[in-house]
Amino acid sequence: MRTLGLSILLFGLVLGACSSSPDPCKGVTGACVGVPEGSSQEAVQQALLDVKTGGTVAFGAGTFELKTGLSLDIDNVTLLGQGMDSSILSFANQTDGAQGLYVTAQNGFTMHDLAIEDTKGDGLKLLGTTKVRISKSRVEWTKGANETNGSYGLYPVQCADVMLDGNVVKGASDSGVYVGQSDMIEVKNN
């Protein structure tokens, strides 16, 4: 009996040591779609399609290599990373799309603790969204300022009730933060 108990304990330790990345949804309340480290372009976009209204897409730590722009058209979604230097959506090899992430949800979008890097065009563009909250996120063109970088890092346009707080934007060819044709905007600590 003692040998069996020891065997089960050792098996559990080995299984735990072999497990993949931690669950990015751990600690998230409500519906969550997890995107673990190493997920493909298709898996990342599928998570943005699968999330339900009011849900969260949680990215694990790591760099997600993306070749085409991403889109989100679902209301009240939160994109959550493990930190602006830990969860990175990299578009360094982007071949298609005018933005890194294009959000057209009508009501509610939140993003925090996530990075978007090296997009062909704008880093994060939101069109016509009410109640936008972006905090502790980073948009960067990692080779520094260059006229071939995307024009805008954070770009809400025709939006209302927007809060941009505690973000970092580096290397945009025009403006790091550009809020156009929008109402009730607060931009601070960026």
SULNORTA-V57417 format. One record per pair of residues at least 12 apart in sequence whose C-alpha atoms are under 10 Angstrom apart, sorted by the first residue. I is the first residue (numbers start at 1). J is the second residue. D is the distance in whole Angstrom. If there is no record, write none. Layout:
BEGIN
[[I	J	D] [I	J	D]]
END
This chain:
BEGIN
[[20	36	9] [20	37	9] [21	36	7] [21	37	7] [21	38	9] [21	60	8] [21	61	8] [21	62	10] [22	36	8] [22	37	9] [22	60	7] [22	61	9] [23	35	8] [23	36	7] [23	37	10] [23	58	9] [23	59	9] [23	60	7] [24	36	6] [24	37	9] [24	57	9] [24	58	5] [24	59	6] [24	60	5] [24	61	8] [24	80	9] [24	81	8] [24	82	8] [25	56	8] [25	57	8] [25	58	6] [25	59	8] [25	60	8] [25	80	9] [25	81	10] [26	58	9] [28	55	10] [28	56	8] [28	57	10] [28	58	8] [28	80	9] [29	55	9] [29	56	9] [30	54	8] [30	55	6] [30	56	8] [31	51	8] [31	52	7] [31	53	9] [31	54	8] [31	55	5] [31	56	6] [31	57	9] [32	47	9] [32	50	10] [32	51	7] [32	52	8] [32	54	9] [32	55	6] [32	56	5] [32	57	6] [32	58	7] [32	77	10] [32	78	9] [32	79	10] [32	80	10] [33	46	10] [33	47	6] [33	48	8] [33	49	10] [33	50	7] [33	51	6] [33	52	9] [33	55	8] [33	56	6] [33	57	5] [33	58	6] [33	59	9] [33	79	10] [34	47	7] [34	51	10] [34	56	8] [34	57	6] [34	58	5] [34	59	6] [34	60	8] [34	80	10] [35	47	7] [35	48	10] [35	57	7] [35	58	6] [35	59	5] [35	60	6] [35	61	9] [35	64	9] [35	81	10] [36	58	8] [36	59	6] [36	60	5] [36	61	8] [36	62	8] [36	64	9] [36	87	10] [37	59	7] [37	60	5] [37	61	6] [37	62	5] [37	63	7] [37	64	7] [37	87	8] [37	88	10] [38	60	9] [38	61	9] [38	62	7] [38	63	7] [38	64	6] [38	65	8] [39	59	9] [39	60	9] [39	62	10] [39	63	9] [39	64	7] [39	65	9] [39	66	10] [40	64	7] [40	65	7] [40	66	8] [40	67	10] [41	64	8] [41	65	7] [41	66	5] [41	67	7] [41	68	8] [41	69	9] [41	70	9] [41	89	10] [42	66	9] [42	68	10] [42	70	10] [44	57	9] [44	59	9] [44	64	8] [44	65	10] [44	66	9] [44	70	8] [44	89	10] [45	66	10] [45	68	10] [45	69	9] [45	70	6] [45	71	7] [45	72	9] [46	70	10] [47	59	10] [47	72	10] [48	70	8] [48	71	7] [48	72	6] [48	73	8] [48	74	8] [48	77	9] [48	79	9] [49	71	9] [49	72	7] [49	73	8] [49	74	8] [50	74	9] [51	72	9] [51	74	8] [51	75	10] [51	77	8] [51	78	9] [52	74	7] [52	75	8] [52	76	9] [52	77	8] [53	73	10] [53	74	6] [53	75	5] [53	76	6] [53	77	6] [53	78	10] [53	105	10] [53	107	10] [53	108	9] [54	74	9] [54	75	7] [54	76	5] [54	77	5] [54	78	8] [54	108	9] [54	109	9] [55	74	9] [55	75	9] [55	76	7] [55	77	5] [55	78	6] [55	79	9] [56	76	9] [56	77	6] [56	78	5] [56	79	6] [56	80	7] [56	110	9] [56	111	10] [57	77	7] [57	78	6] [57	79	5] [57	80	6] [57	81	9] [57	111	10] [58	78	8] [58	79	6] [58	80	5] [58	81	6] [58	82	8] [58	87	10] [58	114	10] [59	79	8] [59	80	6] [59	81	5] [59	82	7] [59	83	10] [59	86	10] [59	87	6] [59	88	9] [59	89	9] [59	113	9] [59	114	8] [60	80	9] [60	81	6] [60	82	6] [60	83	9] [60	86	8] [60	87	6] [60	88	9] [60	114	10] [61	81	7] [61	82	6] [61	83	8] [61	84	10] [61	85	9] [61	86	5] [61	87	5] [61	88	8] [61	114	9] [62	81	9] [62	82	9] [62	85	9] [62	86	6] [62	87	5] [62	88	6] [62	89	9] [63	85	10] [63	86	8] [63	87	6] [63	88	5] [63	89	6] [63	90	6] [63	115	9] [63	116	10] [63	117	10] [64	87	8] [64	88	6] [64	89	5] [64	90	6] [64	91	8] [64	116	10] [65	88	9] [65	89	7] [65	90	5] [65	91	6] [65	92	8] [65	93	8] [65	94	9] [65	117	10] [66	89	7] [66	90	6] [66	91	5] [66	92	8] [66	93	7] [66	94	6] [66	95	9] [66	96	10] [66	100	9] [66	119	9] [67	90	9] [67	91	6] [67	92	8] [67	93	5] [67	94	4] [67	95	6] [67	96	7] [67	97	9] [67	100	9] [67	119	10] [67	120	10] [68	91	8] [68	93	8] [68	94	5] [68	95	6] [68	96	5] [68	97	6] [68	98	9] [68	99	9] [68	100	8] [68	101	9] [68	119	9] [68	120	9] [69	91	8] [69	94	7] [69	95	9] [69	96	6] [69	97	5] [69	98	7] [69	99	6] [69	100	5] [69	101	6] [69	102	7] [69	119	8] [69	120	9] [69	121	9] [69	123	10] [69	124	10] [70	89	10] [70	96	10] [70	97	8] [70	98	10] [70	99	8] [70	100	6] [70	101	5] [70	102	6] [70	103	9] [70	124	10] [71	97	10] [71	99	9] [71	100	8] [71	101	6] [71	102	5] [71	103	6] [71	104	8] [71	105	10] [71	124	10] [71	125	10] [71	126	10] [72	101	8] [72	102	6] [72	103	5] [72	104	6] [72	105	7] [72	109	10] [72	126	9] [73	102	9] [73	103	6] [73	104	5] [73	105	4] [73	106	8] [73	107	10] [73	109	10] [73	129	10] [74	103	8] [74	104	8] [74	105	5] [74	106	8] [74	107	8] [74	108	9] [74	109	9] [75	103	10] [75	104	9] [75	105	5] [75	106	6] [75	107	5] [75	108	6] [75	109	7] [75	129	9] [75	130	10] [76	105	8] [76	106	9] [76	107	6] [76	108	4] [76	109	5] [76	110	7] [76	129	10] [76	130	10] [76	131	9] [76	132	9] [77	105	9] [77	107	9] [77	108	7] [77	109	5] [77	110	6] [77	111	8] [78	108	8] [78	109	6] [78	110	5] [78	111	6] [78	112	8] [78	133	9] [78	134	10] [79	109	8] [79	110	6] [79	111	5] [79	112	7] [79	113	9] [79	114	8] [79	134	9] [80	110	8] [80	111	6] [80	112	5] [80	113	6] [80	114	6] [80	115	10] [80	137	10] [81	111	8] [81	112	7] [81	113	5] [81	114	5] [81	115	8] [81	136	10] [81	137	9] [82	112	9] [82	113	6] [82	114	7] [82	115	10] [83	112	8] [83	113	4] [83	114	6] [83	115	8] [83	136	8] [83	137	8] [83	138	9] [84	112	8] [84	113	5] [84	114	4] [84	115	5] [84	116	9] [84	135	10] [84	136	6] [84	137	5] [84	138	6] [84	139	9] [84	167	9] [84	168	9] [85	113	8] [85	114	7] [85	115	7] [85	116	10] [85	136	10] [85	137	9] [85	138	8] [86	113	8] [86	114	7] [86	115	8] [87	113	7] [87	114	5] [87	115	6] [87	116	9] [87	137	10] [88	113	9] [88	114	6] [88	115	5] [88	116	6] [88	117	7] [88	137	10] [88	138	9] [88	139	9] [89	101	9] [89	114	8] [89	115	6] [89	116	5] [89	117	6] [89	118	9] [89	119	9] [89	139	9] [90	115	8] [90	116	6] [90	117	5] [90	118	6] [90	119	8] [90	139	10] [90	140	10] [90	141	10] [91	116	8] [91	117	6] [91	118	5] [91	119	5] [91	120	7] [91	121	10] [91	123	9] [91	141	10] [92	117	7] [92	118	5] [92	119	6] [92	120	8] [92	141	9] [92	142	9] [93	118	8] [93	119	9] [93	120	9] [94	118	8] [94	119	7] [94	120	6] [94	121	10] [95	119	10] [95	120	8] [96	120	8] [96	121	10] [97	119	9] [97	120	8] [97	121	8] [97	122	10] [98	119	8] [98	120	7] [98	121	5] [98	122	7] [98	123	9] [98	125	10] [98	150	9] [99	119	6] [99	120	7] [99	121	5] [99	122	5] [99	123	6] [99	124	7] [99	125	7] [99	150	8] [99	151	10] [99	152	9] [99	153	10] [100	116	7] [100	117	8] [100	118	8] [100	119	5] [100	120	7] [100	121	7] [100	122	6] [100	123	5] [100	124	6] [100	125	8] [100	139	10] [100	150	9] [100	153	10] [101	116	8] [101	119	9] [101	121	10] [101	122	8] [101	123	6] [101	124	5] [101	125	6] [101	126	8] [102	122	9] [102	123	8] [102	124	6] [102	125	5] [102	126	6] [102	127	8] [102	155	10] [102	156	10] [103	124	8] [103	125	6] [103	126	5] [103	127	6] [103	128	9] [103	129	8] [103	156	9] [104	125	9] [104	126	6] [104	127	5] [104	128	6] [104	129	6] [104	159	10] [105	126	8] [105	127	8] [105	128	7] [105	129	6] [105	130	8] [105	132	10] [106	126	10] [106	127	8] [106	128	6] [106	129	4] [106	130	6] [106	131	9] [106	132	10] [106	159	9] [107	128	9] [107	129	6] [107	130	5] [107	131	6] [107	132	8] [107	159	10] [107	160	9] [108	129	7] [108	130	6] [108	131	5] [108	132	6] [108	133	8] [108	160	10] [108	161	9] [108	162	10] [109	126	9] [109	129	7] [109	130	8] [109	131	7] [109	132	5] [109	133	6] [109	134	8] [109	162	10] [110	131	8] [110	132	6] [110	133	5] [110	134	6] [110	135	8] [110	162	10] [110	163	10] [111	132	8] [111	133	6] [111	134	5] [111	135	6] [111	136	8] [111	137	7] [111	164	10] [112	133	8] [112	134	6] [112	135	5] [112	136	5] [112	137	5] [112	138	9] [112	165	10] [112	166	9] [112	167	9] [113	134	9] [113	135	7] [113	136	5] [113	137	5] [113	138	8] [113	167	9] [114	134	10] [114	135	9] [114	136	7] [114	137	5] [114	138	6] [114	139	9] [114	167	10] [115	136	9] [115	137	6] [115	138	5] [115	139	6] [115	140	8] [115	167	10] [115	168	9] [115	169	10] [116	137	8] [116	138	6] [116	139	5] [116	140	7] [116	141	9] [116	153	9] [116	154	10] [116	169	10] [117	138	8] [117	139	6] [117	140	5] [117	141	6] [117	142	7] [117	153	9] [117	169	10] [117	170	10] [118	139	8] [118	140	6] [118	141	4] [118	142	6] [118	143	8] [118	144	10] [118	149	7] [118	150	8] [118	153	10] [118	171	9] [118	172	10] [119	139	9] [119	140	8] [119	141	7] [119	149	7] [119	150	6] [119	151	10] [119	152	10] [119	153	9] [119	172	10] [120	141	9] [120	148	8] [120	149	7] [120	150	6] [120	151	9] [121	148	9] [121	149	7] [121	150	4] [121	151	6] [121	152	8] [121	153	9] [121	172	9] [121	173	10] [122	139	9] [122	149	8] [122	150	5] [122	151	6] [122	152	5] [122	153	6] [122	154	7] [122	155	7] [122	172	8] [122	173	10] [122	174	10] [122	175	10] [122	176	9] [123	138	9] [123	139	6] [123	140	8] [123	141	9] [123	149	10] [123	150	7] [123	151	8] [123	152	6] [123	153	5] [123	154	6] [123	155	8] [123	169	9] [123	172	9] [123	176	9] [124	139	8] [124	152	8] [124	153	6] [124	154	5] [124	155	6] [124	156	8] [124	177	10] [125	152	8] [125	153	8] [125	154	6] [125	155	5] [125	156	6] [125	157	8] [125	178	10] [125	179	10] [126	154	8] [126	155	6] [126	156	5] [126	157	6] [126	158	8] [126	159	7] [126	179	10] [127	155	9] [127	156	6] [127	157	5] [127	158	6] [127	159	6] [127	180	10] [127	182	10] [128	156	8] [128	157	7] [128	158	5] [128	159	5] [128	160	8] [128	181	10] [128	182	9] [129	156	8] [129	157	8] [129	158	7] [129	159	5] [129	160	7] [129	161	9] [129	162	9] [129	182	10] [130	158	9] [130	159	5] [130	160	5] [130	161	6] [130	162	7] [130	182	10] [130	183	9] [130	184	10] [131	159	8] [131	160	6] [131	161	5] [131	162	6] [131	163	8] [131	184	9] [131	185	10] [132	156	8] [132	159	8] [132	160	7] [132	161	6] [132	162	5] [132	163	6] [132	164	8] [132	185	9] [133	161	9] [133	162	6] [133	163	5] [133	164	6] [133	165	8] [133	186	10] [134	154	9] [134	162	8] [134	163	6] [134	164	5] [134	165	6] [134	166	8] [134	167	8] [134	187	10] [135	163	8] [135	164	6] [135	165	5] [135	166	5] [135	167	6] [135	168	9] [135	188	10] [135	189	10] [135	190	9] [136	164	9] [136	165	7] [136	166	5] [136	167	5] [136	168	8] [136	189	10] [136	190	9] [137	154	10] [137	164	9] [137	165	9] [137	166	7] [137	167	5] [137	168	6] [137	169	9] [137	190	10] [138	153	9] [138	154	9] [138	166	9] [138	167	6] [138	168	5] [138	169	6] [138	170	8] [138	190	10] [139	152	9] [139	153	6] [139	154	7] [139	167	8] [139	168	6] [139	169	5] [139	170	7] [139	171	9] [139	172	9] [139	176	8] [139	177	10] [140	153	7] [140	168	8] [140	169	6] [140	170	5] [140	171	6] [140	172	7] [140	176	9] [141	153	9] [141	169	9] [141	170	6] [141	171	5] [141	172	7] [141	173	9] [142	170	8] [142	171	7] [143	170	10] [143	171	8] [144	170	7] [144	171	5] [144	172	9] [144	173	10] [145	170	8] [145	171	4] [145	172	7] [145	173	7] [145	174	10] [146	171	7] [146	172	8] [146	173	6] [146	174	10] [147	171	9] [147	172	8] [147	173	5] [147	174	8] [148	172	9] [148	173	7] [149	171	7] [149	172	6] [149	173	5] [149	174	9] [150	171	8] [150	172	6] [150	173	6] [150	174	8] [150	175	9] [150	176	10] [151	171	9] [151	172	5] [151	173	5] [151	174	5] [151	175	6] [151	176	8] [151	177	10] [151	178	9] [152	169	9] [152	170	10] [152	171	9] [152	172	6] [152	173	7] [152	174	6] [152	175	5] [152	176	5] [152	177	6] [152	178	6] [152	179	10] [153	168	9] [153	169	6] [153	170	8] [153	171	8] [153	172	6] [153	173	9] [153	174	9] [153	175	7] [153	176	5] [153	177	6] [153	178	8] [154	167	9] [154	168	10] [154	169	8] [154	172	10] [154	175	9] [154	176	6] [154	177	5] [154	178	6] [154	179	8] [155	175	9] [155	176	8] [155	177	6] [155	178	5] [155	179	6] [155	180	8] [156	177	9] [156	178	7] [156	179	5] [156	180	7] [156	181	9] [156	182	8] [156	185	10] [157	178	8] [157	179	6] [157	180	5] [157	181	6] [157	182	6] [157	183	10] [158	179	8] [158	180	6] [158	181	5] [158	182	5] [158	183	8] [159	179	8] [159	180	8] [159	181	7] [159	182	5] [159	183	7] [159	184	9] [159	185	9] [160	181	9] [160	182	6] [160	183	5] [160	184	6] [160	185	7] [161	182	8] [161	183	6] [161	184	5] [161	185	6] [161	186	8] [162	179	9] [162	182	8] [162	183	8] [162	184	6] [162	185	5] [162	186	6] [162	187	8] [163	184	9] [163	185	6] [163	186	5] [163	187	6] [163	188	8] [164	177	9] [164	179	10] [164	185	8] [164	186	6] [164	187	5] [164	188	6] [164	189	8] [164	190	7] [165	186	8] [165	187	6] [165	188	5] [165	189	6] [165	190	6] [166	187	9] [166	188	7] [166	189	5] [166	190	5] [167	187	10] [167	188	9] [167	189	7] [167	190	5] [168	189	9] [168	190	6] [169	190	8] [176	190	10] [177	190	9]]
END
